[in-house]
């Protein structure tokens, strides 16, 4: 059928799948452990969680998804959405996080639940 | 462009900068880009709304404490299934068809186990009345995890199809494409797990 197999799977060195897998498992443990560490600010906790998740994500993308071995245009295509995601979230922050919905109980909870939480 | 052999979809993209890249692989990456934006909409909404209402969200999140163990196991399960999928792709490229088919089955089984565990977790939530209308946090929890679950199911079905066809013809290119999709689904969970359960 296809006589240019070499074309569809261009040569690259063997991928260290098992080492990457081991690292991912270790960092999943670190993810859970890090959630117990109480850094002073919530922002620091969240940043740490994102840093760990981001590291795991890049391992999956570059080794399992072969981005390390792909041509530049493919890598650019693959990474572009993450930049857009950050723009999207950052753009919505002032309105949603700090704007008129800030601490709006009506939006986020129901009276029964709120009483239940406050009773504790 | 040469007409010496037919350019079927899995062969070279003609653009010189992308020589050696299959059209199918390029198409799958473009689709995954749109999927990243799709989940970004949901996760972004969760993050921005949560920052605006920290106490309410955190109070509700405490109710998820019992499920952290399940979710942690599911995380390890998905990462393992990514490994078996990557090995299946490799086996396909090396023409080790039996190994490819076995690994595809194992990956599918792991995905199925993920869904079974998730369903059990859902049943516990329902028993405790933690439905999507409980509050905004649980609306997000149910929506995010259910949509992710649908994506898992949508990955298992082609995998089983590949298992079937791998015995009849060369599906190494298709396996690689489905592999990319499967790794992406794992990626989403890598972010979902800490965002929903841990922090």
Contacts between the chains, C-beta under 8 A, distances in Angstrom:
chain1	res1	chain2	res2	distance
A	1	B	169	7.0
A	1	B	170	6.4
A	2	B	8	6.8
A	2	B	10	6.7
A	2	B	11	6.6
A	2	B	170	7.2
A	2	B	173	8.0
A	3	B	5	6.6
A	4	B	5	7.1
A	4	B	11	5.7
A	4	B	12	7.1
A	5	B	172	7.8
A	7	B	11	5.8
A	7	B	12	4.9
A	7	B	19	7.9
A	7	B	20	5.6
A	7	B	22	7.6
A	8	B	10	5.3
A	8	B	11	6.1
A	8	B	12	7.6
A	8	B	20	7.7
A	8	B	22	4.2
A	8	B	25	7.7
A	8	B	172	8.0
A	8	B	173	5.3
A	9	B	93	5.2
A	9	B	172	7.2
A	9	B	173	7.8
A	9	B	176	7.5
A	10	B	20	3.7
A	10	B	21	7.7
A	15	B	86	7.3
A	15	B	90	7.6
A	17	B	83	6.0
A	17	B	86	5.2
A	17	B	87	6.3
A	17	B	90	7.5
A	18	B	83	7.4
A	21	B	79	6.8
A	21	B	80	7.3
A	21	B	82	7.8
A	21	B	83	4.4
A	24	B	79	4.9
A	24	B	82	8.0
A	25	B	76	6.3
A	25	B	79	6.4
A	28	B	72	7.2
A	28	B	75	5.4
A	28	B	76	6.1
A	28	B	79	6.7
A	31	B	193	7.3
A	31	B	194	5.6
A	31	B	198	6.8
A	32	B	68	7.8
A	32	B	72	6.0
A	32	B	198	6.8
A	35	B	194	6.9
A	35	B	198	3.9
A	35	B	199	6.0
A	42	B	54	7.2
A	45	B	199	5.7
A	46	B	199	5.6
A	49	B	194	4.6
A	49	B	195	7.6
A	49	B	198	6.6
A	49	B	199	4.7
A	52	B	194	7.5
A	53	B	190	5.5
A	53	B	191	5.3
A	53	B	194	5.7
A	56	B	190	5.1
A	57	B	187	5.3
A	57	B	190	5.6
A	57	B	191	7.0
A	60	B	82	6.4
A	60	B	183	5.4
A	60	B	186	6.2
A	60	B	187	5.5
A	60	B	190	7.1
A	61	B	183	7.5
A	61	B	187	7.1
A	64	B	82	5.4
A	64	B	83	7.7
A	64	B	85	7.8
A	64	B	86	4.8
A	64	B	179	7.8
A	64	B	183	4.8
A	64	B	186	8.0
A	65	B	179	7.8
A	65	B	180	5.6
A	65	B	183	4.8
A	65	B	184	7.7
A	70	B	21	7.0
A	71	B	17	6.5
A	71	B	18	5.3
A	71	B	19	7.4
A	71	B	20	7.0
A	71	B	21	5.9
A	72	B	17	7.1
A	73	B	15	7.6
A	73	B	17	5.4
A	73	B	18	5.2
A	73	B	21	7.9
A	74	B	18	6.8
A	74	B	21	6.0
A	74	B	25	7.5
A	74	B	26	6.9
A	74	B	29	6.0
A	77	B	26	7.7
A	77	B	29	5.4
A	77	B	30	6.7
A	77	B	33	6.4
A	78	B	29	5.6
A	78	B	32	7.4
A	78	B	33	7.3
A	80	B	33	6.8
A	81	B	33	4.6
A	81	B	36	3.9
A	81	B	37	5.7
A	81	B	40	7.3
A	82	B	36	6.9
A	84	B	37	6.6
A	84	B	40	7.6
A	85	B	36	6.6
A	85	B	37	7.0
A	85	B	40	4.1
A	85	B	44	6.9
A	88	B	37	7.8
A	88	B	40	5.9
A	88	B	41	7.6
A	88	B	44	5.6
A	89	B	40	7.3
A	89	B	44	4.3
A	89	B	47	6.1
A	89	B	48	6.5
A	92	B	44	6.4
A	92	B	45	7.9
A	92	B	48	4.9
A	93	B	48	5.7
A	93	B	51	7.1
A	96	B	45	7.7
A	96	B	48	4.0
A	96	B	49	6.0
A	96	B	52	6.0
A	97	B	48	4.7
A	97	B	49	7.4
A	97	B	51	3.9
A	97	B	52	4.5
A	98	B	51	7.7
A	98	B	52	6.8
A	99	B	52	7.8
A	101	B	49	7.2
A	101	B	52	5.4
A	101	B	53	7.7
A	102	B	52	4.8
A	102	B	53	7.6
A	103	B	52	6.8
A	103	B	53	5.9
A	104	B	52	7.4
A	104	B	53	6.9
A	105	B	53	7.8
A	105	B	56	6.8
A	107	B	49	7.7
A	107	B	53	7.3
A	107	B	136	6.5
A	108	B	49	7.1
A	108	B	53	4.4
A	108	B	56	4.4
A	108	B	57	6.9
A	108	B	135	6.2
A	108	B	136	4.2
A	108	B	137	7.5
A	109	B	56	4.8
A	109	B	60	7.4
A	109	B	135	4.3
A	109	B	136	6.8
A	110	B	133	7.8
A	110	B	134	7.2
A	110	B	135	5.9
A	113	B	60	7.3
A	113	B	134	6.4
A	113	B	135	5.1
A	114	B	56	7.6
A	117	B	56	7.8
A	117	B	59	4.3
